[in-house]
Amino acid sequence: MHKLAICFSGQGSQYEGMALDFLENDMSSKTFIQHIDQLLNESYIQKFNRRESMEDTSDVQPMIVLKSLLGLNKLDIKSYQVDAYFGFSLGEFSAYAAAGVFQTNDLIHIVKMRGYHMQVSSIEHPGSMAAIIGLDKEKVLNVITPYQKQGVIEIANENGYKQYVISGETKLIKKAILDLKESGARRAILLNVSGAFHTSMMHDASLAFKKSISAFKRKRPHTPILMNKNASWLKDDIEDHLINQMVSPVKFVEMIQRLKKDGYTHILEIGPGKVLTGLIKKIDSDIEVMSFDKYDSYENVKGWLENNGFKK
């Protein structure tokens, strides 16, 4: 029996002009964004046209979520049997919307505040992230653990077998990059990000975020959500995940392993880019994957869902 999970892209997958093909070719997509603009007194239609918005954390986070929701809406996802949702970092918030935990306009407010607090924290506590490819987790830890006596340096993302992201104080990240290369890493490079995300350096941001979202109503998800923090299914602990996600690593490998263990056979990535699709293929090639980024791939994605028996 086939089981379908839908995953949502995270920050870093954005690109200039994303979503414009939906807004130019699909009236319902344009109406949806206009409705959000009106509710929130924003101008996301214009922001999707502005390059600088792609580099502003407080802008780009809600834009990525909106881009993901455009794909979800276009597919009329209620017409398909979806067994679970999940996302990578920021993408987890798209999963909350898809599963009915938050109303869309509330979620965009929440995500905007998340981006703002992360941006403020990055200014107050500057840091960096680096991609490490070609070493197993034990070797990465062997290199970075001694530096933890000097300050913050942690594994932030577990993207694949021998594919990790480290995060922390810039001077320690730069030192670790040199050591990791000497230890045999095929690649060890700084990432173009504005802070040390998914580490204890985001502690102040998580506390400020907790206060900001306290008034927003939330519901139990109508569809299971797999969580970043511990690769477990969301229960009654949403507060813990909302607050602690930004200081905890993204355990993507364990998430895919958990999905496989629980019988999931197909994963559809929705949102900008195809990064997660590529990672999933490397983690478990038995899981069938598809991505929905470009508007003109709609018919292919729809056909993939129907051919695999997910049409209700």
SERO-4910 file (N, C-alpha, C, O; in steps of 0.05 Angstrom, whole numbers):
BEGIN
 pado doro    nc1    nc2    nc3   cac1   cac2   cac3    cc1    cc2    cc3    oc1    oc2    oc3
  Met    A     17    -24      0      0      0      0     17     25      0     36     27     16
  His    A     11     44    -18     27     68    -19     18     88      2     -5     91      9
  Lys    A     38    103     13     33    124     32     48    149     23     71    147     16
  Leu    A     34    172     24     46    197     14     51    217     37     34    222     54
  Ala    A     75    228     37     81    250     54     89    274     37    101    271     16
  Ile    A     81    298     45     88    322     31    107    338     49    102    342     72
  Cys    A    130    346     37    150    362     52    152    390     39    147    394     16
  Phe    A    161    408     56    162    436     48    191    447     51    204    441     71
  Ser    A    199    463     32    226    474     30    231    494     53    212    506     64
  Gly    A    256    497     60    265    515     81    279    539     70    283    542     46
  Gln    A    288    557     88    303    581     81    330    573     68    343    554     77
  Gly    A    337    587     48    361    580     32    354    569      5    370    569    -14
  Ser    A    329    560      2    320    550    -24    308    572    -41    301    567    -64
  Gln    A    305    596    -30    292    618    -46    310    626    -69    335    623    -69
  Tyr    A    297    637    -89    312    648   -112    296    671   -123    272    673   -120
  Glu    A    311    689   -137    298    713   -148    277    705   -168    282    690   -187
  Gly    A    253    716   -165    232    711   -183    214    687   -176    195    681   -191
  Met    A    220    674   -154    204    651   -146    175    660   -143    169    682   -133
  Ala    A    156    643   -150    127    648   -148    116    666   -170     92    668   -173
  Leu    A    133    680   -184    122    699   -205    107    684   -227     88    694   -238
  Asp    A    116    659   -233    102    644   -254     74    636   -244     55    635   -261
  Phe    A     70    631   -218     43    626   -208     26    651   -210      3    650   -218
  Leu    A     38    674   -201     22    699   -201     15    709   -229     -6    722   -232
  Glu    A     32    703   -248     27    712   -276      8    694   -291     -6    703   -309
  Asn    A      7    668   -284     -8    648   -300    -33    637   -286    -48    623   -299
  Asp    A    -36    643   -260    -58    630   -246    -73    651   -229    -62    662   -210
  Met    A    -97    658   -237   -112    679   -224   -118    672   -195   -117    690   -178
  Ser    A   -123    647   -188   -129    640   -161   -104    644   -143   -107    651   -119
  Ser    A    -80    640   -154    -56    645   -139    -52    675   -133    -45    683   -111
  Lys    A    -57    691   -154    -55    720   -150    -76    730   -130    -70    748   -114
  Thr    A   -100    720   -132   -121    728   -113   -114    720    -84   -119    736    -66
  Phe    A   -102    697    -81    -93    688    -54    -73    707    -42    -76    715    -19
  Ile    A    -53    715    -58    -32    733    -47    -44    761    -43    -37    774    -23
  Gln    A    -62    770    -60    -75    796    -56    -91    796    -30    -91    815    -15
  His    A   -104    773    -24   -119    770      1   -101    772     25   -107    785     45
  Ile    A    -78    759     24    -58    760     45    -48    788     49    -45    798     71
  Asp    A    -42    802     26    -32    829     28    -53    847     42    -45    864     58
  Gln    A    -78    843     35    -99    860     47   -102    854     76   -105    873     92
  Leu    A   -102    829     84   -105    821    112    -82    832    130    -86    841    152
  Leu    A    -58    830    119    -34    837    135    -23    864    129     -2    872    141
  Asn    A    -36    879    111    -26    905    103      3    904     93     20    920    101
  Glu    A      8    884     76     34    880     65     33    882     34     12    889     23
  Ser    A     55    878     21     56    879     -8     73    856    -19     93    861    -32
  Tyr    A     65    831    -13     82    809    -21     83    805    -51    103    795    -62
  Ile    A     62    814    -65     64    813    -94     88    829   -104    102    820   -123
  Gln    A     92    852    -93    115    869   -100    141    857    -90    161    858   -104
  Lys    A    140    845    -66    165    834    -55    175    811    -71    199    807    -73
  Phe    A    157    795    -83    167    773   -100    182    784   -124    196    769   -138
  Asn    A    178    809   -131    192    822   -153    218    835   -145    233    845   -162
  Arg    A    223    837   -119    246    852   -109    269    833   -100    265    816    -83
  Arg    A    292    837   -111    315    821   -104    323    824    -75    330    804    -62
  Glu    A    321    848    -64    330    853    -37    313    838    -17    322    832      5
  Ser    A    288    833    -24    270    818     -5    280    789     -2    275    777     19
  Met    A    294    778    -22    304    751    -20    327    749      0    335    727      7
  Glu    A    339    772      8    361    772     26    354    782     54    371    783     72
  Asp    A    329    789     58    319    799     84    304    776     98    283    767     89
  Thr    A    316    766    120    305    743    134    275    747    141    259    729    139
  Ser    A    268    771    151    241    776    160    221    777    136    197    773    140
  Asp    A    231    782    112    215    782     88    214    754     76    193    744     68
  Val    A    237    742     73    240    718     57    226    694     70    217    676     57
  Gln    A    226    693     97    213    670    110    183    669    103    174    647     95
  Pro    A    168    690    107    139    688     98    136    684     68    117    672     60
  Met    A    155    694     52    153    691     23    156    661     16    143    652     -2
  Ile    A    175    647     29    178    619     23    154    603     31    145    585     16
  Val    A    142    610     54    117    596     62     95    601     43     80    583     35
  Leu    A     92    626     34     71    633     15     75    619    -11     56    609    -24
  Lys    A    100    617    -20    106    603    -45     98    573    -42     87    562    -61
  Ser    A    103    561    -19     96    534    -14     65    530    -14     55    511    -25
  Leu    A     51    549     -2     22    548     -1      9    552    -28    -12    541    -34
  Leu    A     22    567    -46     12    570    -73     12    542    -87     -7    535   -101
  Gly    A     33    527    -83     34    500    -95     14    482    -83      1    467    -98
  Leu    A     10    483    -57     -9    467    -43    -38    473    -53    -53    455    -59
  Asn    A    -44    499    -55    -70    508    -64    -75    500    -93    -97    491   -100
  Lys    A    -55    503   -110    -59    497   -139    -66    467   -142    -82    461   -160
  Leu    A    -54    450   -127    -59    422   -129    -87    414   -118    -96    392   -122
  Asp    A   -100    433   -103   -125    427    -90   -120    402    -74   -133    381    -78
  Ile    A   -102    404    -54    -91    380    -41   -112    364    -26   -107    340    -21
  Lys    A   -134    376    -19   -155    361     -6   -167    339    -24   -181    321    -14
  Ser    A   -161    341    -50   -171    320    -68   -153    295    -69   -159    276    -82
  Tyr    A   -131    296    -53   -113    274    -52   -110    262    -24   -115    276     -5
  Gln    A   -102    237    -23    -98    224      3    -69    230     12    -50    218      2
  Val    A    -67    249     30    -40    256     41    -39    245     70    -57    250     86
  Asp    A    -19    229     75    -17    215    101      0    230    121     -2    224    145
  Ala    A     16    249    112     33    264    131     45    289    118     47    290     93
  Tyr    A     52    308    135     66    332    126     91    335    143     93    327    166
  Phe    A    112    347    130    135    355    145    150    376    129    144    381    106
  Gly    A    169    389    142    185    409    128    213    411    139    219    399    160
  Phe    A    230    424    124    258    428    133    260    455    146    258    476    132
  Ser    A    265    456    172    268    481    187    243    499    183    222    492    192
  Leu    A    246    521    169    224    539    163    200    523    151    177    530    156
  Gly    A    206    503    135    186    488    121    166    475    141    144    468    133
  Glu    A    175    471    166    157    459    186    133    477    190    111    467    197
  Phe    A    136    503    186    114    522    190     94    519    167     70    523    171
  Ser    A    104    514    143     85    508    121     69    483    127     45    482    120
  Ala    A     81    464    140     67    439    148     45    445    168     24    433    167
  Tyr    A     50    464    186     29    472    205      5    483    191    -18    477    198
  Ala    A     10    499    170    -13    511    155    -27    489    140    -52    488    140
  Ala    A    -12    471    127    -24    449    111    -42    431    129    -62    421    119
  Ala    A    -33    427    153    -47    408    171    -68    422    189    -80    410    206
  Gly    A    -72    448    184    -94    463    197    -88    472    226   -106    478    241
  Val    A    -62    472    233    -55    480    261    -60    510    265    -70    519    285
  Phe    A    -52    526    245    -56    555    245    -71    564    220    -68    552    199
  Gln    A    -87    585    223    -98    598    200    -76    611    184    -56    619    195
  Thr    A    -80    612    158    -58    622    141    -49    650    148    -25    655    150
  Asn    A    -68    669    152    -59    696    158    -44    697    185    -25    713    188
  Asp    A    -53    681    205    -38    680    231    -11    669    227      9    679    238
  Leu    A     -9    648    210     17    635    206     37    654    193     61    654    201
  Ile    A     28    670    174     46    689    161     56    710    182     80    717    181
  His    A     39    719    199     47    736    221     69    722    238     89    734    244
  Ile    A     63    697    245     82    682    262    109    679    249    130    683    261
  Val    A    109    671    223    134    667    209    149    693    205    174    694    207
  Lys    A    135    715    201    148    741    198    162    748    225    184    759    225
  Met    A    149    743    247    161    748    273    185    730    278    205    738    290
  Arg    A    182    705    269    205    686    272    229    697    257    251    698    268
  Gly    A    225    706    232    247    717    217    259    742    229    283    746    230
  Tyr    A    241    759    240    250    784    253    268    778    277    289    789    280
  His    A    259    760    294    274    754    319    300    740    312    320    745    326
  Met    A    300    724    292    325    711    283    345    731    272    369    729    277
  Gln    A    334    750    257    351    771    246    363    789    268    387    795    267
  Val    A    347    797    287    357    813    309    378    798    325    399    809    332
  Ser    A    373    772    330    392    756    345    418    753    330    440    752    342
  Ser    A    416    751    303    440    748    287    458    773    288    482    771    286
  Ile    A    445    796    291    460    821    293    473    823    321    497    831    323
  Glu    A    458    815    341    469    817    369    489    795    375    507    799    391
  His    A    486    772    362    504    749    366    513    739    339    503    718    330
  Pro    A    532    752    326    540    745    299    551    716    298    565    707    316
  Gly    A    544    702    276    554    675    272    553    667    243    544    682    226
  Ser    A    561    642    238    562    632    211    554    602    211    552    590    231
  Met    A    551    592    186    545    564    182    563    554    159    571    570    142
  Ala    A    569    528    159    585    517    138    575    489    131    567    474    149
  Ala    A    576    483    106    569    456     96    593    438     96    614    446     86
  Ile    A    590    414    107    611    395    108    602    369     94    583    357    101
  Ile    A    617    362     73    610    338     57    633    319     56    656    326     51
  Gly    A    627    293     61    647    273     58    658    261     84    675    243     83
  Leu    A    647    270    107    655    258    132    631    249    147    609    260    145
  Asp    A    634    227    163    612    218    179    609    235    204    626    251    210
  Lys    A    587    232    217    580    249    240    601    247    262    608    268    274
  Glu    A    611    223    267    631    220    289    656    236    283    668    249    301
  Lys    A    665    237    258    689    252    251    684    282    253    702    297    262
  Val    A    660    291    245    654    319    248    654    327    277    665    348    284
  Leu    A    642    311    294    641    317    323    669    316    335    676    332    352
  Asn    A    686    298    325    713    297    336    728    323    331    745    331    347
  Val    A    722    336    308    736    361    301    725    384    317    740    401    327
  Ile    A    698    386    318    686    410    330    684    410    361    682    431    373
  Thr    A    684    386    373    680    384    402    701    399    417    695    413    436
  Pro    A    727    397    411    747    412    426    743    442    425    750    456    444
  Tyr    A    732    452    402    727    481    400    704    490    417    702    514    422
  Gln    A    688    472    427    665    480    443    673    491    470    657    503    484
  Lys    A    698    486    478    709    499    502    713    529    499    715    544    518
  Gln    A    715    537    473    721    565    467    695    581    461    696    606    462
  Gly    A    674    567    455    650    581    447    630    562    434    632    538    436
  Val    A    611    574    420    589    558    407    597    548    380    604    564    362
  Ile    A    597    522    376    599    510    350    585    483    352    592    466    368
  Glu    A    565    478    335    548    455    337    541    445    309    542    459    289
  Ile    A    532    420    308    519    409    284    491    420    283    476    416    301
  Ala    A    484    435    262    458    447    259    439    431    242    415    429    249
  Asn    A    449    420    220    432    404    202    445    378    196    469    377    190
  Glu    A    430    357    197    439    330    189    425    324    162    403    312    162
  Asn    A    437    333    141    423    333    114    424    306    100    407    300     83
  Gly    A    444    290    106    447    265     92    471    250    104    485    260    121
  Tyr    A    475    225     94    498    210    103    523    224     94    526    229     70
  Lys    A    540    231    112    564    246    106    559    274     94    574    284     78
  Gln    A    537    286    103    530    313     94    517    328    117    494    323    125
  Tyr    A    533    347    128    524    361    152    528    391    149    543    400    131
  Val    A    515    406    166    520    435    168    527    441    196    513    434    215
  Ile    A    549    455    200    557    464    227    551    493    229    550    508    210
  Ser    A    547    502    254    537    529    259    549    539    285    552    524    304
  Gly    A    555    565    286    565    576    311    580    602    307    576    616    287
  Glu    A    598    608    325    614    633    323    633    631    299    646    611    294
  Thr    A    634    653    284    648    653    259    677    645    261    687    629    244
  Lys    A    691    655    281    720    648    283    724    618    288    743    607    278
  Leu    A    705    605    302    708    577    307    700    561    282    712    540    276
  Ile    A    680    570    268    671    557    243    694    557    223    700    537    210
  Lys    A    708    580    221    730    582    201    753    563    209    766    551    192
  Lys    A    759    562    235    780    543    244    772    514    238    789    498    229
  Ala    A    747    508    244    738    481    241    738    472    211    744    449    205
  Ile    A    732    491    193    733    485    165    760    475    156    762    455    142
  Leu    A    781    488    165    809    480    159    814    452    169    826    436    155
  Asp    A    806    447    194    811    421    207    795    399    193    805    377    189
  Leu    A    771    405    185    754    385    172    765    378    145    763    355    136
  Lys    A    776    398    130    788    392    105    812    373    109    817    355     93
  Glu    A    828    379    130    851    362    135    843    334    143    858    315    140
  Ser    A    819    332    154    808    306    163    795    290    140    786    267    144
  Gly    A    795    302    116    785    287     93    759    296     81    748    283     64
  Ala    A    748    318     91    722    328     80    726    335     50    745    349     43
  Arg    A    708    326     33    709    332      5    703    362      1    716    376    -16
  Arg    A    685    373     17    678    401     16    674    411     44    662    397     61
  Ala    A    683    435     50    678    448     75    678    478     69    699    490     68
  Ile    A    653    489     66    651    516     56    631    532     73    611    522     82
  Leu    A    638    558     76    619    576     90    594    580     73    595    581     48
  Leu    A    571    581     86    546    586     72    538    615     74    546    629     92
  Asn    A    524    624     54    515    652     53    490    656     69    468    659     59
  Val    A    494    656     96    471    660    114    479    683    133    502    690    136
  Ser    A    459    693    148    463    716    164    468    710    194    472    729    210
  Gly    A    467    684    201    471    679    230    476    649    235    477    633    216
  Ala    A    480    643    261    485    615    269    459    602    277    453    598    300
  Phe    A    443    595    257    417    584    261    418    555    272    438    541    268
  His    A    397    547    286    395    521    298    417    514    317    428    492    318
  Thr    A    425    535    333    444    531    354    435    546    379    415    561    378
  Ser    A    449    543    401    443    558    425    446    588    422    437    603    439
  Met    A    459    597    401    462    626    396    435    639    389    433    663    388
  Met    A    415    622    383    388    632    377    370    632    402    346    635    400
  His    A    382    628    425    366    626    450    350    651    455    326    649    461
  Asp    A    362    674    453    347    699    457    324    702    437    302    711    444
  Ala    A    329    694    413    308    696    392    285    677    399    262    684    395
  Ser    A    291    653    409    270    634    416    252    644    438    228    640    438
  Leu    A    265    658    458    249    669    480    231    692    471    208    694    479
  Ala    A    242    709    454    227    732    443    204    721    426    182    732    426
  Phe    A    210    700    410    190    688    393    167    676    409    143    678    402
  Lys    A    174    664    432    153    652    449    133    673    458    109    668    459
  Lys    A    143    696    466    125    718    475    108    728    452     84    733    455
  Ser    A    120    729    428    106    740    405     82    723    396     62    734    386
  Ile    A     84    697    400     63    679    389     43    670    410     25    654    403
  Ser    A     46    679    434     29    668    456      0    673    451    -17    657    461
  Ala    A     -8    693    437    -36    700    433    -49    686    410    -74    687    407
  Phe    A    -34    672    393    -45    660    369    -58    633    375    -46    617    389
  Lys    A    -82    630    365    -96    604    369    -85    583    352    -76    588    329
  Arg    A    -85    558    362    -76    535    346    -95    512    350   -108    510    371
  Lys    A    -96    495    330   -113    471    332    -96    446    329    -73    446    321
  Arg    A   -108    424    336    -95    398    332    -94    393    302   -113    398    288
  Pro    A    -72    382    292    -69    377    263    -89    356    254    -93    336    267
  His    A   -101    361    230   -119    340    219   -103    318    205   -115    298    198
  Thr    A    -78    323    200    -60    303    187    -34    302    203    -25    324    212
  Pro    A    -22    279    207      3    278    223     25    296    212     28    299    188
  Ile    A     41    307    230     64    323    223     89    311    236     90    305    260
  Leu    A    110    306    220    135    296    230    154    319    236    157    337    220
  Met    A    166    319    260    180    343    270    210    341    266    222    320    266
  Asn    A    222    365    262    251    368    258    267    360    282    288    347    280
  Lys    A    258    369    305    274    368    329    283    340    337    306    336    345
  Asn    A    264    321    335    270    294    344    260    272    326    259    248    333
  Ala    A    252    279    301    242    260    282    219    243    293    217    219    288
  Ser    A    202    257    309    179    243    321    153    256    310    154    278    299
  Trp    A    131    243    313    105    253    305     95    273    326     97    269    350
  Leu    A     84    295    316     74    316    334     51    305    351     33    292    340
  Lys    A     52    309    377     31    300    395     18    325    407      7    342    393
  Asp    A     20    328    433      9    352    447     32    370    455     29    386    474
  Asp    A     55    368    441     78    383    449     86    405    429    110    410    425
  Ile    A     66    416    416     72    436    395     87    460    406    104    471    392
  Glu    A     81    469    431     95    492    442    125    487    444    141    504    437
  Asp    A    132    462    452    160    455    453    174    457    426    196    468    424
  His    A    161    447    405    172    448    379    173    477    367    193    484    355
  Leu    A    153    492    372    152    520    362    175    536    373    188    551    359
  Ile    A    180    533    399    200    549    413    228    539    409    247    554    404
  Asn    A    232    513    411    259    501    411    270    494    384    293    486    382
  Gln    A    253    496    363    262    488    337    287    504    328    305    493    317
  Met    A    287    530    334    308    547    324    335    543    339    355    554    331
  Val    A    334    529    362    359    524    376    366    495    375    386    486    388
  Ser    A    352    479    359    356    450    357    364    443    329    356    457    310
  Pro    A    380    422    325    388    413    298    364    402    282    345    391    294
  Val    A    366    404    256    346    391    238    356    363    232    376    359    219
  Lys    A    341    343    242    349    315    240    336    303    215    320    285    217
  Phe    A    344    313    192    331    305    167    335    276    160    316    262    151
  Val    A    359    266    165    364    237    159    345    220    176    333    201    165
  Glu    A    344    225    201    326    210    219    297    212    211    281    193    214
  Met    A    289    236    201    262    239    192    255    221    169    234    208    168
  Ile    A    273    220    149    268    202    126    268    173    135    253    157    125
  Gln    A    287    166    153    287    139    163    261    132    177    251    110    175
  Arg    A    251    151    192    226    146    207    202    143    187    186    125    191
  Leu    A    202    159    167    181    156    147    182    128    133    162    115    130
  Lys    A    206    120    126    210     93    114    200     71    133    186     53    125
  Lys    A    208     73    158    200     54    178    170     52    181    159     31    186
  Asp    A    157     75    179    128     77    183    112     72    157     88     76    156
  Gly    A    126     63    137    112     53    113    108     74     91     92     68     72
  Tyr    A    121     97     92    117    117     71    133    110     47    156    103     48
  Thr    A    120    112     24    132    103     -1    137    125    -21    154    123    -39
  His    A    123    148    -18    125    171    -36    126    197    -21    113    201      0
  Ile    A    143    215    -30    146    242    -18    145    263    -40    159    261    -60
  Leu    A    127    282    -37    125    305    -55    136    330    -42    126    338    -21
  Glu    A    157    342    -53    167    367    -43    152    391    -56    150    392    -80
  Ile    A    142    409    -39    129    433    -50    143    457    -39    149    459    -15
  Gly    A    149    476    -57    163    501    -49    185    507    -69    188    492    -89
  Pro    A    201    527    -64    222    535    -82    245    514    -83    254    504    -63
  Gly    A    253    508   -107    276    490   -111    270    460   -108    247    452   -104
  Lys    A    291    444   -110    289    415   -108    310    404    -89    318    381    -92
  Val    A    318    420    -70    340    411    -52    332    386    -36    348    367    -34
  Leu    A    308    387    -24    300    364     -7    296    339    -24    302    317    -14
  Thr    A    286    342    -48    283    319    -66    310    305    -70    312    280    -69
  Gly    A    330    321    -75    357    310    -79    368    296    -54    380    275    -55
  Leu    A    363    308    -30    373    296     -5    358    270      0    371    250      9
  Ile    A    332    269     -4    317    245      1    327    222    -17    329    199     -7
  Lys    A    332    227    -42    342    207    -60    368    194    -50    372    170    -52
  Lys    A    385    211    -38    411    200    -28    407    185     -2    422    166      4
  Ile    A    387    193     14    383    180     40    370    152     36    378    133     48
  Asp    A    350    151     18    336    126     13    325    126    -15    304    139    -21
  Ser    A    338    113    -33    331    113    -61    305     97    -67    294     98    -89
  Asp    A    296     81    -47    271     66    -51    246     83    -49    225     76    -60
  Ile    A    248    106    -36    225    124    -34    223    140    -60    243    152    -69
  Glu    A    199    140    -72    195    155    -96    190    184    -90    175    191    -72
  Val    A    203    202   -105    201    230    -99    193    247   -124    197    239   -146
  Met    A    180    269   -118    172    288   -139    173    316   -126    169    318   -102
  Ser    A    178    336   -142    179    364   -132    160    381   -148    156    377   -172
  Phe    A    148    401   -134    130    420   -147    140    448   -140    134    459   -119
  Asp    A    155    459   -159    166    486   -156    154    504   -178    141    524   -172
  Lys    A    159    497   -202    151    513   -225    122    508   -232    112    486   -231
  Tyr    A    108    530   -240     80    528   -247     75    508   -270     56    493   -270
  Asp    A     93    508   -290     89    492   -314     94    462   -308     90    445   -327
  Ser    A    101    454   -284    104    426   -277     78    415   -264     77    392   -256
  Tyr    A     58    432   -262     33    424   -249     21    398   -260     14    380   -245
  Glu    A     19    396   -286      6    373   -298     23    347   -292     11    326   -288
  Asn    A     49    350   -293     66    326   -286     62    317   -258     61    294   -252
  Val    A     61    337   -239     57    330   -211     30    318   -206     27    298   -192
  Lys    A     10    330   -218    -17    320   -216    -19    291   -227    -31    273   -214
  Gly    A     -6    286   -250     -5    259   -261      9    239   -243      1    216   -241
  Trp    A     31    248   -231     47    231   -213     29    223   -189     30    199   -181
  Leu    A     15    242   -178     -3    235   -155    -25    216   -163    -31    197   -148
  Glu    A    -37    221   -186    -60    204   -194    -50    176   -203    -63    156   -197
  Asn    A    -27    175   -217    -17    149   -226     -8    131   -203     -8    107   -205
  Asn    A     -1    144   -181      7    128   -157    -15    123   -138    -11    112   -116
  Gly    A    -40    130   -146    -63    122   -130    -71    140   -107    -85    131    -89
  Phe    A    -62    165   -108    -68    183    -86    -93    201    -90   -101    216    -72
  Lys    A   -105    199   -113   -130    214   -118   -152    201   -102   -156    177   -103
  Lys    A   -167    218    -87   -189    208    -71   -212    199    -88   -233    190    -78
***
